[in-house]
Amino acid sequence: MVNRADVHYFGAGPAPLPTAVLEKASQVLLNYKDKGIGLCEISHRSPEANAILTEAKQALVTLLDIPDDYEILFLQSGGSGEFSAVVYNLVSVWVEKKRAKIAEEVGDDKAEVLKRLRKVVDEELRLDYLVTGSWSLKASQEATRLTGAKHVNIALDARKANDGKFGVVPPEDQWSLTPRTSGGGPAFVYFCDNETVDGVEFPAFPRSLEGDDAPLVCADMSSNFISRKVDVRKYAVIFGGAQKNIGNTGIAIVILRKSLLPPHSTPASPDVLRELNLPVGPIVLDYPTIAKNNSLYNTLPIFDVWVAGQVMAGLVDSYGAKRIGGQEEVSNEKARLIYETLDKYSHVYRVVPDKTARSRMNICFRVHGGDADKEKAFLAGAEKKGLLGLKGHRSVGGIRASNYNAVSIEGAKKLVAFLEEYAQ
């Protein structure tokens, strides 16, 4: 029998969880707070469930210093569901603002309002996507499926700057963002902060998305959530699936600017959207509905929220006043150790992404130029050392060491020792 302490897991997701959280979870699954029933059995509308939600939110607020004018939502959509939710919600807000402005000009003539609105949507509705890897590509494809290709502007396709493959974030002066004109610009700009499959991470928030006239910015942070400092104020929406750094599979977390919710913003009515041939989203992805009901519009998996809350509370306790900065220091150190070793033996290992865009979370590399037999032998040797989950994504192959928060410094050092041993 293999003991948990004997292995270090580098899987990309579902990812490792802190052992202390799992040990506590095994207890609360059987008997939560001495109630005689397990956590998976309590009502999602019970006081205990509401307390779990409150505590999880507070831990996230503390870690990321989230301002009061942001809402935190828990949904069952996963990150991929949020590809759709972002489009449904932000397009609806954009459309209603345009409709209201037209109505002020023409009065109660609904036919004229709709006529002009159709023209505005046709000419002005643009969703900007920065495509730097597999997940932002999928998100852009979903936006195209929902709204039509003419409304989706691929402002960046990083493959064009890298011989048809992902692995770089080109300079911002090479991006083709929708121009910000008076009252215009894109409905939103979307990017994936860390590409799990391709090992690409934005080194910082794009400067071209800042300024007084900055567009609404939406970021998928599924695989680098709570791993470094984030200026939340620069984003309209941040979302992530929990199963990388935060918890187990089952929920997505959304950090949303309250100005995008009623009464500050009103979504377009389903009838108007249908008239414009724009999508009407399912109610379980409707941000105003979820926010109004404290994420409890439908049955939320409270156990999954509890796990995420425990993980985040553990970071709060561990790093104190440093908050997420403490975890960032650890994440950076682990990544440094691994990358330095890979670069040291460049005749054996080749890091896939460019140095300017290397992910701290998903370290992707090839062994002996991608020789299939040698990479298979590398993985087998690693497994004998208790280093698991290193196989690259099926779409790109190779080796991928996912350096999530629950991977310890000790685990990173053991991987480094094996890299050294194999190279020699």
N, C-alpha and C positions, 0 to 999 in steps of 0.2 A: 504493500500500500504506500502510495506517494503522499507525503504530508504537504500541506499548504506552504509551510515554511521552507520547503525544499525547492520550490519553483518560483520563477519570476515570469510573469505573463505580460507580453508586449502586444497583445491583440488589439486591433483597431476599433473594436466595438461590436458587441458588448465588451466592455473594458474591465480591468480589475477594479475592485472596490476595496476600501480600507478593511482590513480584517476585523478591527474593533467594531465597525458598523455591522458587518455580517454576523458577528457573534451576538450582538445585541438584537439584530433582526430575528435570529433563530429563536430568541426568547419571546419577543413581542408577537411573533406569528402564532405562538401557542397561547399566550396569556398577556394581554395588553393592560398594563397598569393594574394588575390584580383584579381584573373584571371577570376572569373566568372564560373569556372569549378572545380570539386572536384578532390582530389588527386588520387582517383581510376580511373579517366578519362584521366589523362595526359599521354603522350607517355613515355614509358620506356626509350626512346632514347633522350628525351628532355634534355636541360641544367638543368632544375629543378631536373629531376630524377638523373642525374649524380652528382649533388650537394648533394642529399640525400645519395647516395652511399658513396661519399667521406666523408661526415660528420659522417656517421655511422662507417665507417672504422676507422676514426681518433679517435672517442670516444673509440672504443675497443682497439686500439693501446695504448692510454693513460692509460686506466684502467689496462691493463695487461702488460704494458711495453713491447710490442711486438717488437722484433728487426727488422731492415730494411730488413734482408734476409728471411723474411716470407711474404707470400701472404695471403690475406683474400678474401675468395670467399663466395658468397651468392647463394644458390641453392634452388630448389623447392622440393628436395628429401625427406625432413624430416630426422630424425635420422635413421630410418630404411633403407632409400635409401642409406645412407652412409655405412651401413653394406656391401652393394654390391660395392659401389664406391671405398672404400678402397682396396678391393680385386682386382677389375679391374685395378686400377691405379698402385698400388704398385707391384703387380705381373708382370705387363707389364714392368715396369722399371727394375725389377730384371731380367727378361728374356732377355731383350735387352743388359744389361751389360754382361751377360753370353755369349750371341751370339757374341757380339763384341769381347770379349776376345778370343773365339774360332776362329773367323774369322782372327784375327791377327796371329794365330798359323798355320792355314791351307790354308790361302789365299782365292782365289775366287771359290774354289770347294764348291758350295752351297749344294750339296748332302751330302758331308762329314760334313759340318758345321751343317746341320740339324740332321744328324745321331748322332753326338756328343752332340748336344744340347738336343735331346730327352733323351739321357742317363743322362745328368746333371739334367734336370728337374725331371726325374723319381727318381733319387737318392738323390737330394739335396733340391728341392723346399719344404720348410716347412713354414707354417704359424702358429705361436704360439698364443694360446688364453688362457687367464686367465679367467676362468668362475667362477664368484662369485655371480651371480644372473640371473634373468630371461632374462635381455637384453643382457648380454654378451653371454648367452647360445644361444639366437636367432641369434646373430651375428656369432657365431661359426657354427651354423647350416647352415647359408647362405653361409659361406665360403666353407663348405663341399659340399653344393649343386652345387656351381659354379666350384670348382676345383677337387672334389673327396676327399674321406676320407683319402686317403694315404698322402695327402699333408697338412692335418690339424692336428697339434699337440695340444691336450688339455693339456697344461703344468700345469694347475691347474683346478681341479673340486672341489670347496669348499664343495660340499655336502658330499664328502667322509670323511671329517673331522668333520662332524656335523650331524651324524645319518641320512644322506640322504636328509638333508634340507639345504638351503642357510641360512647364518647368521654369517659367519666368513670369515676372510681372513687369511688362514693358514700361518705360518712362511715361509719365502722365501726359506729356506733350504729344504722345502718339495715340491718345485716346480720342474717340469721336463722340463726346457727350452731346446730348441735345442742348443747343444754345439756350442760355437763360435770358430771355427777353422780358420786357415789362409784362408782368402777369403771366408769363409763359414758362418754358422749361419743362422737363420731364415730370410725369406724375410721381415718379420716384427713381432713385438709382439703387441698384441691387448688386451686392458682391458677397462672396463667400470668404470670410476672413482667413480660414485655414482649410485647404483642400486635402481631405483625408487620404484619398486614393493617390494623388500625385505628389504629395509632400511639399506643397507650396503654401506659404503664409505671407500675408501682407505685413511688411515690417512696421508699418505705421498707418494711421488714418490718412487717406488720400487728401493732399492739400487742395486739389481742384474741387473737392466737395465741401470746402469750408467757405465762410463769408456770410455777410448779412443776407444775401440772396440765395443761400445754400439750398439745394433741393432736399426733399425728404430722402433720407438715406436708410436703407434696410440692409442689415448684415446677418448672414447665417454664421453663427459662431459655435455650431454643434461640437466641433472637435477641438476648440481651444477656449471654450467657456471657462471662466474662473481659473485661468492659468496666467493671466497678466493684467496689468492695469488697463482700464477702459474709460475713456471720457464719454460717459453715457449721453451727455448733453448733445453730442454731435450726431446722434442717431435718432431717427423717428421710430424705428423698430429694430430690436435685436432678438433673435430667436435661436434656439438650439435644442436638439434632441438630448435627453438626459444621459444616454448610455455611454458617453465617452468619459467626461470628467466629473459628472455630477451624480450619477446614480445608475439605476438599472433601466432596461428597456421598458417603455410604457407611457412616458409623458414627454411633452415638449414644453419648454418654458419660453414665454414671450415677455420682453420688456418693451413697453409701448408708451409713447408720449400721450399724455391725457388730452392734449389739444386735438387729437384725432378721434376722440370719443365724444358722445353727447354729454353735456349740451354745447360743447365748444364746436364740434363738427357733427354734421348730420349726414348719414349715408343716403345715397340715392335710393328711391323706392324701387322695389323689384319690377313694377310696371314700367318705369322709365328705362331701366336697364334692358328689359326685354325689347322695348321699342327701338333701342339703339343696337340691338344684337350683341350686347355685352353680357357676360356671365352673371348669374345669380348664385351666390355660394350657399352651401348647406348651413343651416343654423348653428351647427356645432363648431363651425369655423368663423362665426360672426363675432368679431372682437367686442362690439358693444353689448351683445347678449351675454357673452362669457364674463365680461367685466361687471355688468349689472348684477350677475348672480354669483359673484365671488368665486368664479371658476367652477361652480357647482350646478350649472344648468342641467347637465346630465351626470351620470354616476362616474365621478372621478376616482381613479385607482389610488386611494389614500395611502396605501402601503408604499407605492412608488414615490409619492410626495414625501412621505416620512423618511425614506432612504436618502433622497436628495437633501432634505433638511438636515439630516444627521451628518452627511458629508460636508455640507457647507458650514454647519455649526462647529464641526471639528476644525476646519480651517480658521474660523474666527478665534477659537480657543488657542490654536497653535501659534498664530501669528500676531494676535493682539493688535496693537496700534499700527503695525505694518499693513494690516489687512491683506488684500490680495497681493500686495507688493512682496510679502514674505514668500508666497508660493511662486511668484514670478522669479525670484532669485534662485529658488531650488530648481524650477523648470529649466531656466537658462543654464545652470551649472550642469545638469544632467545632459542637456543637448550639447553643450560645449565638449564634455568628455567624449561623447560618442563621435561627434563630427571630427574632432581633432585626431582621433584614432583612425577613422576612415581615410582622412586626408594624408595621414602619415604613411599609410600603405596604399598609395594610389595605384601601384602596379597590380594590386589585388582587388581593391574596391573602387567603384565609381559611384559617387553620389549623383543621383539623377537630376534634381533641380539645380538651377544656377545658385551660386553662393548668395546672391542678393535677395533670394526669395526662399531660402531653406526654412522649412517648417521646424519649429521647436518640438512639435507634438508628434509628427509622423515622419520619421527619418527613412527615406526611400533610397535604396542603393542596389547596385548589381555586383555580383561576385564573378571575377574573371571574365568581364565583358558580357555577362549574361549567359554563360555556358550552362545549359540546363542540368547536366549531370553534376557539375561542380556546385551549383546552387542547391541541388537536392542533397548533396553530401554535406554542405554547410548547414542546412536546416536540421539534418539528422544529428550532426555533431552538437549543434546548439541544444537540441532536445535532450541529449544525454547529459548535458550540463544543467538541465532544469530551466533552460531558456526557451519559453514556449511562445507561440503566436507570432512568429517572425515571417511567415510567408506573406508575400506581397498580394495586393488585390488581384483577383482573377483576371481583370481586364488589362492589367499592365505587367503582371508577373514580378519577378525579382524578390527582393527582401524589403521588409518594412518593419521597423522597430517603433512602435507607438509609445511615446514617452509621456503618458498621461500622469495626472497628479498622484495616483495611487502606486505608480512605479517608484520605488524608493531609490535613493542615491546608491544604496548597496546593490540593487538590481542593475542600475546603469553601470556600476563598476564591474559587476560580474560579466555583463555583456562586453564591456571593453576588454576584459581579460581574455574572453574567448576570441574576440576579433584579433587581438595580439597573437594568441596561440595559433589560430588558423592561418594567419598571414605568414607566420614563420615556419 
